[in-house]
């Protein structure tokens, strides 16, 4: 297969777009919820505030350097030395280098490995093509379907599920318009250095990537690619890198970043399915991220106009605010009871028993009187004896009753 150079039309980058940051915040909110944090947990707002501060700092440092746009710069940390298409089905693939330069991948399929990720498309000739790169396999299908050699193919527009191209032939350099279906992800069933056509390997080696200045790489993105949904792999890498940097800052009070449970492309795809209208495009990825009205990078979920969950307190500390004052008055509390009121139920327990008094009783010593030999004899000498020792006898009997009471209690 010959190498096809992709000639881009002039790409239009929005002057400012918050959509990529909003989607990234939305994905992180969903990730935090899956980790057990409630949607209204102030730590989620603190996470967004911390990430926004980090992003604003990076954006300030990038303002004086001719480098990649902010979102692409943030994604570099998770995509080093990996060729990634900028959008879903996009022609443009970038290789993010460790020095933050960009290598633009040449047209080609990049080969496939059995069991690995691949893309498939049905060509104009009716054959099924499978390759390692969506744009590359579309170009390969066009080249194989027509008998004359191509000078170049440039992406033109997308409509009705078909991709439209301007094609340039070598013979008379004329224009012709071709259509090719959108490449869809599949799992490769075989290993091939080029691509598969109807399950037959067509060997080949994709051209080496070309290193370009970031500004030139952005300008070379085809205009049709700018409207495509951004690659979930790029958004996931940017979310992980920004979250990790924010969590490492002193005083961070947000949701901890878990390296063992990072944001994945699957997480992004799930959020994209639930928020299709809010999902960013390649144009949003490459647009400036600093709000010109505030000179900051807003970082909140879609539909939120500002960071309502945070404000800056004394000495630059971050304070969490749960929102506007709902004007709910303080609850009316009853007066605290006194000690007498607290003990009253116990002290007034069984009032009838409290009023019980021992009846007054006057005891008399029993005496015996009997008649003997016509004489009346009275036996009361013991009363006189006991009366003389009344005090001592009272003390002894009180002791005896006390001992008996103790024995009854102890043996109960």
C-alpha positions in Angstrom: 0.0 0.0 0.0 1.4 3.4 -0.9 1.5 6.2 1.7 -1.3 8.7 1.4 -0.6 12.2 2.7 -3.5 13.8 4.4 -3.9 17.5 3.3 -6.0 19.4 5.8 -8.2 22.3 5.1 -7.7 25.4 7.4 -8.9 24.4 10.8 -11.0 26.9 12.8 -10.3 26.8 16.5 -12.8 28.5 18.8 -11.5 31.6 20.6 -12.6 30.2 23.9 -14.5 27.1 24.9 -15.3 25.7 28.4 -16.8 22.5 27.1 -13.7 20.3 27.6 -13.3 21.4 31.2 -17.0 21.0 31.9 -17.0 17.4 30.5 -13.8 16.6 32.5 -15.4 17.9 35.7 -18.6 15.9 35.0 -16.5 12.7 34.5 -14.7 13.3 37.8 -18.0 14.0 39.6 -19.3 10.7 38.3 -16.1 8.9 39.2 -16.3 10.3 42.8 -19.9 9.1 43.0 -18.8 5.6 42.0 -16.2 5.8 44.9 -19.0 6.4 47.4 -19.1 10.2 47.6 -22.6 11.8 47.5 -23.2 14.3 44.7 -23.6 17.1 47.3 -20.5 16.2 49.2 -18.5 19.4 49.7 -15.3 17.4 49.0 -16.4 17.2 45.3 -16.7 21.0 45.1 -13.3 21.2 46.8 -11.9 18.8 44.2 -13.1 21.0 41.3 -11.8 24.1 43.0 -8.3 22.5 43.5 -8.2 21.3 39.9 -9.3 24.7 38.6 -6.5 26.4 40.6 -3.9 24.0 39.1 -5.2 24.5 35.6 -5.2 28.3 35.9 -1.5 28.1 37.1 -0.5 25.9 34.1 -2.4 28.2 31.7 -0.5 31.2 33.0 2.8 29.4 32.4 1.7 28.4 28.9 0.7 31.9 27.9 4.4 32.9 27.4 5.3 29.7 25.6 4.5 28.5 22.1 3.2 25.1 23.1 0.2 22.9 23.0 -3.2 24.2 24.1 -3.9 23.7 27.8 -6.1 20.6 27.5 -3.7 18.8 25.2 -0.8 19.8 27.5 -2.6 18.2 30.5 -3.3 15.0 28.5 0.4 14.6 27.6 1.2 13.1 31.1 -1.0 10.1 30.4 -0.3 9.7 26.7 3.4 9.9 26.3 4.8 8.0 23.3 1.3 6.8 22.4 -0.2 7.7 19.0 -3.8 8.7 19.6 -6.5 10.0 17.2 -7.8 13.4 18.3 -11.4 12.5 17.8 -13.7 9.5 17.3 -13.2 8.5 13.7 -10.8 11.4 13.1 -8.2 11.4 10.4 -5.6 13.1 12.6 -3.5 11.1 15.0 -0.9 12.8 17.4 2.0 11.2 19.1 2.5 13.0 22.4 6.2 13.2 23.1 7.8 13.4 26.6 9.2 16.9 25.8 5.6 18.1 25.0 6.3 18.2 21.3 3.9 16.5 18.9 4.5 14.0 16.1 1.7 13.8 13.6 1.1 10.2 12.6 1.1 9.6 8.8 -1.7 7.9 7.0 -1.7 4.1 7.5 -3.3 1.5 9.6 -0.4 0.9 12.0 -0.9 -2.9 11.9 -3.1 -5.0 14.1 -2.6 -7.7 16.8 -5.0 -10.6 17.4 -7.2 -9.8 20.3 -6.2 -6.1 20.2 -8.2 -3.0 19.3 -8.8 -2.3 15.6 -11.2 -0.5 13.3 -13.3 -1.9 10.4 -15.0 -0.4 7.4 -16.7 -1.6 4.3 -14.9 -0.2 1.2 -16.5 1.1 -2.0 -15.6 -2.3 -3.5 -17.7 -4.1 -1.0 -14.8 -5.7 0.8 -14.4 -5.6 4.6 -11.2 -3.9 5.8 -9.7 -4.1 9.3 -6.8 -2.0 10.5 -5.3 -0.5 13.6 -6.3 3.1 12.9 -9.7 4.4 11.9 -8.6 7.0 9.4 -5.8 4.8 8.0 -8.2 2.0 7.2 -10.6 4.4 5.5 -7.8 5.6 3.2 -6.6 2.0 2.6 -10.1 1.0 1.5 -10.3 4.0 -0.9 -6.9 3.2 -2.4 -7.6 -0.5 -2.8 -11.0 0.2 -4.4 -9.8 2.3 -7.3 -7.4 1.4 -10.0 -5.5 4.7 -10.3 -2.9 6.0 -7.8 -3.8 8.9 -5.5 -1.7 12.0 -5.1 -3.5 12.8 -1.8 -6.8 12.7 0.0 -8.1 15.5 2.2 -11.1 15.2 4.5 -13.9 17.4 3.5 -17.1 16.9 5.5 -19.3 14.4 7.3 -23.0 13.8 6.8 -25.4 10.9 6.8 -22.9 8.6 8.4 -20.5 8.8 5.4 -17.2 10.6 5.2 -16.6 12.7 2.1 -13.2 13.3 0.6 -11.4 15.4 -2.0 -9.3 13.0 -4.0 -6.4 14.1 -6.3 -5.2 11.7 -9.0 -1.6 11.6 -10.2 -2.5 11.7 -14.0 -4.3 15.1 -14.4 -4.5 16.3 -10.8 -8.3 16.5 -11.1 -10.9 16.5 -8.3 -13.3 13.8 -7.6 -15.6 13.2 -4.6 -15.6 9.8 -3.0 -17.6 8.4 0.0 -16.5 5.9 2.6 -18.3 4.6 5.6 -17.3 5.5 9.2 -14.7 3.2 10.7 -16.1 1.4 13.8 -14.1 -0.2 16.6 -13.7 -4.0 16.7 -11.4 -6.6 18.2 -8.8 -7.9 15.7 -9.1 -11.6 15.0 -5.6 -11.9 13.5 -2.1 -10.3 13.5 -1.0 -8.3 10.4 1.7 -5.7 9.9 -0.7 -3.7 7.5 -4.4 -4.4 7.4 -6.9 -7.2 6.7 -9.0 -7.3 3.5 -11.7 -9.9 3.7 -9.7 -11.8 6.3 -6.5 -11.7 4.2 -3.5 -9.8 5.5 -2.1 -7.0 3.2 1.4 -6.4 4.7 2.6 -2.9 5.0 4.5 -0.5 7.2 2.9 2.8 8.1 5.0 5.9 7.4 6.9 7.4 10.3 5.3 10.2 12.2 6.5 13.8 11.4 7.4 16.0 14.3 5.7 19.4 14.0 5.6 22.6 16.1 2.5 22.6 18.2 1.0 25.6 16.4 1.6 23.9 13.0 0.1 20.6 14.3 -3.0 22.4 15.4 -3.3 24.3 12.1 -2.9 21.1 10.2 -6.0 19.5 11.8 -8.6 19.0 9.1 -11.7 21.2 9.6 -13.9 18.2 9.5 -12.1 16.7 12.4 -12.8 19.7 14.6 -16.5 18.9 14.9 -15.9 15.2 15.8 -16.2 14.1 19.4 -12.9 14.2 21.2 -11.2 10.8 21.8 -12.2 9.5 25.3 -8.7 8.4 25.8 -7.5 12.0 25.7 -10.2 13.2 28.1 -9.4 10.4 30.6 -5.7 11.1 30.5 -6.3 14.9 31.1 -8.7 14.2 34.0 -6.2 11.8 35.7 -3.2 14.2 35.3 -5.1 17.3 36.5 -6.7 15.4 39.4 -3.4 13.9 40.5 -1.6 17.3 40.4 -4.4 19.0 42.4 -4.4 16.2 45.1 -0.7 16.7 45.6 -1.1 20.4 46.5 -0.7 21.5 50.1 -4.1 22.1 51.8 -6.0 20.0 49.3 -9.4 19.1 50.8 -11.1 17.3 47.9 -11.6 13.7 47.0 -8.3 11.8 47.2 -6.9 10.6 43.8 -6.6 6.8 43.7 -3.8 5.7 41.3 -5.3 2.2 41.5 -8.7 3.4 40.4 -8.0 6.1 37.7 -10.5 7.6 35.3 -10.7 5.3 32.2 -11.9 5.6 28.7 -14.9 3.5 29.8 -15.8 6.0 32.4 -15.6 8.8 29.8 -17.7 6.8 27.3 -20.4 6.2 30.0 -20.5 9.9 30.8 -20.6 10.7 27.0 -23.6 8.4 26.6 -25.5 10.1 29.4 -24.5 13.7 28.3 -24.1 13.5 24.5 -25.0 17.1 23.9 -22.4 18.3 26.4 -19.5 16.2 25.2 -16.6 18.2 23.7 -15.3 18.1 20.2 -11.7 18.2 18.9 -12.2 21.9 18.4 -13.0 22.3 22.1 -9.9 20.3 22.9 -7.7 22.7 20.9 -9.4 25.9 21.9 -8.1 28.3 24.6 -9.3 27.3 28.1 -8.9 30.6 29.9 -12.1 32.6 30.3 -11.2 36.1 29.0 -13.7 37.6 31.4 -12.1 36.2 34.6 -8.6 35.2 33.4 -9.1 31.8 35.1 -9.9 28.3 33.9 -13.4 27.5 35.0 -13.7 23.9 36.1 -17.3 22.8 36.9 -19.8 20.4 35.5 -22.0 21.3 32.5 -24.8 23.8 33.3 -22.9 25.5 36.1 -21.9 29.1 35.4 -19.3 29.4 38.1 -17.6 27.6 40.9 -20.4 27.9 43.6 -18.8 25.5 45.9 -15.7 27.4 46.8 -14.4 30.9 47.7 -11.1 32.2 48.8 -10.7 32.9 52.5 -8.0 34.6 54.6 -4.4 33.9 53.6 -5.6 32.3 50.3 -7.0 29.3 52.1 -9.8 27.4 50.3 -13.1 27.3 52.1 -16.0 25.1 51.2 -19.4 26.8 50.8 -22.5 24.6 50.4 -24.4 27.3 48.4 -26.7 30.3 49.0 -28.3 30.9 52.4 -31.7 29.3 52.4 -32.9 31.8 55.1 -34.1 29.0 57.4 -34.5 30.5 61.0 -32.8 28.9 64.0 -35.0 26.3 65.7 -36.9 27.4 68.9 -35.5 25.4 71.8 -37.3 24.8 75.1 -35.9 26.2 78.3 -33.4 23.9 80.0 -35.1 22.2 83.1 -33.7 22.9 86.6 -32.3 20.3 88.9 -35.5 20.2 90.9 -37.6 19.6 87.8 -35.3 16.8 86.7 -35.5 15.1 90.2 -39.2 15.8 90.7 -40.5 12.5 89.0 -38.2 10.5 91.4 -38.9 12.5 94.5 -42.7 12.4 93.9 -42.7 8.7 93.2 -45.5 6.8 95.2 -46.8 9.8 97.2 -49.1 7.6 99.3 -46.1 5.7 100.7 -44.3 8.9 101.4 -47.2 10.0 103.6 -47.2 6.8 105.6 -46.6 7.2 109.4 -46.3 4.6 112.0 -49.4 4.6 114.3 -48.8 5.8 117.8 -48.6 2.9 120.3 -48.3 2.7 124.0 -47.2 -0.7 125.2 -47.8 -2.1 128.8 -46.1 -4.8 130.6 -48.3 -7.8 130.9 -49.0 -9.0 134.5 -50.6 -12.1 135.9 -53.1 -12.1 138.7 -54.5 -15.4 140.2 -56.2 -16.6 143.5 -54.6 -19.1 145.8 -55.9 -20.2 149.1 -58.5 -17.5 149.0 -55.8 -14.9 148.4 -55.3 -12.8 145.2 -51.7 -12.9 144.1 -50.4 -10.5 141.4 -47.2 -11.4 139.5 -45.8 -8.0 138.2 -42.3 -8.1 139.6 -40.9 -8.7 136.1 -42.3 -5.5 134.9 -40.5 -3.6 137.6 -37.3 -5.4 136.7 -37.6 -4.8 132.9 -38.5 -1.2 133.4 -35.4 -0.6 135.3 -33.3 -1.8 132.4 -35.5 -0.3 129.6 -32.7 1.7 128.0 -30.2 -1.1 127.9 -32.8 -3.6 126.6 -33.9 -1.2 123.8 -30.3 -0.9 122.6 -29.8 -4.7 122.6 -33.0 -5.4 120.7 -32.3 -2.7 118.2 -29.0 -4.4 117.5 -30.6 -7.8 117.2 -33.2 -6.5 114.6 -30.4 -4.8 112.6 -28.4 -8.0 112.5 -31.5 -10.0 111.4 -32.2 -7.4 108.6 -28.7 -7.6 107.3 -28.8 -11.4 107.2 -32.1 -11.3 105.3 -30.7 -9.0 102.7 -27.4 -11.0 102.3 -29.2 -14.3 101.9 -31.7 -13.0 99.4 
